[in-house]
Amino acid sequence: MLALCPKPDQERRVRLVASGLLLCLAACVECPRAPGVSAAVCARLDELRWPGSLPPSPGNRLASDEGAALLGFELFFDARLSRDGSVRCATCHVPERQFADGRATSVGLAPVTRNAPSLYASAWHRWQTWDGSADSAWAQPLLAFENEREMDFTRLELAHRVRASYRARYEALFGPLPPLDDAGRFPPRGRPGLPGWEALRPDDRQAVDRIAANVGKALEAYQRRLAFGPGRFERFVLGDAEALSLREREGLELFVTRGCVGCHGSGLFTDDRFHAIGWVDSPPRARKEALAALAASPFTAAGPFHDGPNEPLPPPGPADEGAYRTPSLRNVLRTGPWGHDGRFGAVEDAITSHGQPNAPSLARDEVAALVTFLGALEAAEPPLPWNGWPDR
């Protein structure tokens, strides 16, 4: 078996020959926007173009409101929104780390089982979290607040903190708060399943849910300011042949012709869908269970706090079992470890784990070329003050 592995000088000759063939093929086809690539790549460049302006947020009427974004900016970095005042949204989504945290799996009040994805592309995603536990960007933070291992901060506590610290700004955006100073009517702590919550009147439960939803909408307005911009790959697509090196163009050729575009074929380099690729969890956690939990939540596009027409949730099906959302590859080399549970400490291992049963495995030099290409997918960072810590 060892005899089948090329020696280093043979590897170099093979790569040089492959590079020459690539240049020869490119010379036969003139790609209007990206000279120097094959016809196969040229045909797919349109779908890999930068998506442009942010999509609308039909569930959040204040998604583009500056005041809501500023309120969300403060809330994002406020550790008082956790049980013991030690955890904030920025604990797992750190500005200096592309709004991820650089850990295999994150640590809030206790370790969790998921890798924290970067927030830079969240505004474009229809589904949030690895298994789609939230179907909007405004609903996702509410899961972290009430997760006992993350922030363990109930929606009643959230409502009381808004009244104590953000009342004027909140009411200017969303209208009057209910009489939260009535301790008998609104106890200090409560969420579904806890006695303090179950004792509330139905209309008071809905009033507290609305406050929680509005906090999520302010956080979404802020996170939309974290949208990154086009980078070097876009210059190449628009005709700057020198924007990508020869080695990066080799990687682009492999990316298109070896099936990567099947799940990563868009301007964000994700299809934003869910796929089961054989990685086993212990215990298993599936998209199927996430959809079932969503059906019982008021914080969905089908629920009462969605601004605009309701959107029905898809029914769970067999394909959802063990499925995870395809991550964006923008800035991917800067957001490791990789995988929904951070199982890959090297991006090369993440690539080779995606082998297809009926396709030949990638050679080591091909994996290296793909990694080089992925480095060209770095995007422009959001402007200050949004991509830093608040000045306080």
N, C-alpha and C positions, 0 to 999 in steps of 0.2 A: 504494500500500500504506500509506503514512504516513497518508493520509486516513482509513483504517479505525481508527486508534488514537484513542480518545477523549481529548479535552483534559482537563486536570486538573479543571476545574469540572464537566465532563460526568461524569468518573469519580466525583466526589463525589456528584452527583445519583443516578447509577446505584446507588452503594452505599447511599445513604439509602433509595431505593426498595426495594432488596433487603432492607434491614433492616426496613422497614415490612411487607413481605410475610412475612418470617420471623415477626415479632411477631403478624401477623394469623393465620397458620397455627397458631402455638403457642396462640393464644387459643381456637382451636376444639377443642383436644385437651388434656385434663388428664393430665399424666404424673405418676403418684403419687410418684415419687422425685425428679423433676427438672422442676419447673414451668418453662414457658417454652421448651420445645423441641418440635419437630414429632413427629408420630406415627412417622415413619421412624426418627428418633433414639431415641425412647422404646423402640421395639421392640428396639433393639440395646444398650441400656444394661446389661442383665444380663451380656452377654458382655464388657463393658468394665469390669466391677467389679473392684476390687482382689482378687488371688487369695487373700489371707489368709495363713494360716500356711504355713511352708515345707513343701514336699513331702518325703517321706522320701527317704533315700539308700539304696536297697536294696543297693548295692555296697560300702557302707562302714559297718561296725557301730559305728564310733566317730565318726560324722559329727556327733553331738550332744554328744560328750564334751568337757567343759570343759578337761581336761588335754590332750587332743589339739589343741583349738583354740589353747591357749596355746603348745604346741610349734610348731604351724603358724605362729602369729604371729611367733615368733622366726625360723623358717626363711625366711619370706617376705621379711624384711629383711636377711638374711645374705648379704653380697657374697662371702663365702668359698665360696659354692656356684657359683662361676664360675671359668673357667680362670685368669684373672689377678687375681681378687679385686676386680674393678671393677664387676661387674654383679650386681644382685639382682632378685628378682621386681618389687620396687617401682621399678625403673628404668623399666619400661614401664607400670606400674600404680601411679601416684602418688596418695597419699591426697588431696592438695590438688586433684587434677584428676579427681575422681570415679573414681579407680582406673583411669583411662586415662592418656595422656601428652600430649595436645594436639598431637601431631605427625601429619602426613599418614601417614607410615609410621615405624615404631619403629626405634630404634637400640640394639642390644645391644653385643656386641663389634664388630659391623659393621652397616651398614644392612640392614634386612629389607624385604620387599615388602608387608607387611600393616599396616593400621591397628590399633592396640591397642584392643579394646573395653573399656568399663567392666566391672568385676567385680561391680557392685552387683546385677545380676540373675542372676549365673551359677548360683546354687543352683536356679533354676527351669528351667534349660535341660537338655534331654535330651542335646543335642549341644553340644560346645564348639569354639571357633575358627570362623572364617568358612566353612571348607569341611568342618567336622565331622571333623577329624583325630583328635579324641578323643571317645569316647562316654560320658564321665563327667567330673565336675569333678575327681576325684582323678587321672585319667590325664593331663589337660591339662598340668600343670606339668612332667611328665617329658619332654614334647616340647621345652619351652623349655630345660631343663637340657642336653639332648644336642644341640640344634641348634648347629652350628658358628658361626653368625652371631649367636646370642643369648647363650648362656652357655657353651657348649662344655665342659660338665662331665659326664663319663661316669658311668654308674651305679656303677662300682667306686669312683671318687673320691667319689661321694655316700655310699656305704657307709662308707668310711674317715673322712669328715668327721663322719658321725653317731657313729661310735665315739669319735672324738677330742673332740667338743664336746657331744654330746647323749645319751651312752650311757645314763645312769641314767634319764632321762625317757623315752627311747625304749623301753627294756626294761620299764619299769613299764607301758607301754601295750601293747606288741606282743610281749613275751617276749625271750629271750636272743638276742644277736647271734651269728653264727658266729665262728670264731677268725680274725678279720681281721688279727690281729697276725702271722699266718704269711705273710710276704711271698712265700715261694715258692709258696704255694697261692693267695693273693689278691694279685696285682700291684697297683701303685698306680693304674693307669689302664686302663680297658677298657669297651667296649660292643660290641654286635654289629657285625662287620666289621673290628674291630681285632684284631691278633694276640694281645694280652694276654687278650682275652675268649675267643677261640676255643680257647685252650689250657686253659681251665678245665674241670673235670669237670662233667658235666651237672647234678649235684645242687648244686654250688657256684654255677653260673650261676643256678639257680632260687633259691637262698638270697639272692643279691645282687638279683635281680629283686624278691624279696619285700620287701627293705629299701626299694628304690626305690618300690614300690607303697605301702608304709606311709608313707613320706615324703609321697607324694601325698595319702594319706588324712588326714594331719595338716594339710596345707595346705588340703584341702577343708573340714575342720572349722572352720578359721579363716575361710575365705572365706564359709562359710554365715553367719558373724556379720556379714558385710557386706551382708546383705539390707536393702534400704531399706523404708520404710513408706509407708502411704497419705498423700496430700497433698490439695491443694485440689480436684482433680477428684473425689476420693471424697466430699468434702463436698457437692459439687454433685449427684452421683448419689444421695446420701442425702437430698436434699430442700432443701439450702441454695441457693436460686436465685441469691443474690447472690455465691456463690463464684466464678462465672464472669461476666465482663463480657459485654455484648452482642456485642462483636467476637469474643470467644472462642467464644460460642455460634454465631456465624456460621461460624467455622472448624470447630466440631464438626459442624454441619449438612453442610458440604462434605466433611468427613472420612468421614462415614457414607454420604452419597448419591453421592459421586464415586469410590467403589471402594477407598478406602484400607483399609477394614476387611477387604478380601479377604485381605490378608497381615498386617495389624496389628490384627486383631479379637480381642483378648483383654485380660485385666487387665494384662498386661505390654506390650500393644500390639505383639505379635509372634505369628505362628502357629508359630514355632520350627521352621519347615520350610525347605527349600532351593528356590531359584528361579533360573532363568537368565533374566535380563532384558536381555541383549544387550550388557553391558559386556564388552569384549574385553581379555584379559590378554596380556602379551607377556613371557615365553612363557606359554601358557595353563596355568592350574592349576584343576582341576575337582574337584568333589565325587566324581566317579567315581574319580579317582586316590587321593583320601583314603580311600575305602572299601576300595580294593585294598590300601593300606598297612596299614589296620586289621586286615585279615584275617591279616596276618603278625605282628601284635603280641601279646605276652602281656598287655598292659595294656588289656584291653577287657572289656565286660560278658559276653563269651563266653569269657573266659580264666580261668586258675586262681586269680587273686587277687581276683576279684569275690566279695564276701561275699553269699551267697545264691544262688538259682537262676540259672544262666547264661541270658543273653538272646542269641539268635542275631543276627548282623549282617545287615542287609538286603543283598541282592545289588545291585550297581550296575546301573543301567539307563540308557537314552538320556536321560531327563529330568535325570540327574545331571550331564551334561556342561556345564561352565561355570556350575554352580549354586552359590549362596552362601546362607548362613543369614540369614533375616530378623532384623535387629537389633531389640531393644526400643526403643521411643520414649520410655520414661521418662527424664527428665533430658536429652532429646536435644539441647536447645539448649546444653547445657553440655559436650557431649562431642565437638565437632567437632575437626578436619575430618571429613567424612562419606564413607561408602563403604568397601568392604573394603580399598581401597588409598588411602583419604584423598583421592580425586580432587576432592572438592567442598569448596572453602573457604567457601562460603556455603550455608546450609541451603535457601535458595530454589532454588539450582541442583540440589540433590539431589532436591527435590520435582518440578521440571519434567522431570527425566530419567526419571521413572516414567510418562510419558505412555502411554496405551493406544491401540493403532491405530484402534479403532472408537469412541473417545470424544473429544468436543471438548476441545481444550486448555484448561487453566486460564488465566483472565485474570490479569493482574498483581495486581489487587485481591483475587482469590480466593486466590492464592498467599500474599499478605500476611495474609489472614485465617487460613489454615491455619497459618502460622508463629506467629501470635498464639495460636492454640489449642494448638499444641505447647508453648508456654511454660507452659501450665496443667498440663502433665503432670509437673512437677517433684514428686519424692517426698521424703519425710522421710529424712534421712540416718541411717545406723546410729549407735548410741551409742558414746561413748568407753568403753574405750580402743581398740576395734576399728577405728574409722575414722581413726586417727592412727598416728604412728610409735611404736614401742615405747620405753619410758622406760629407756634404758640409755646 
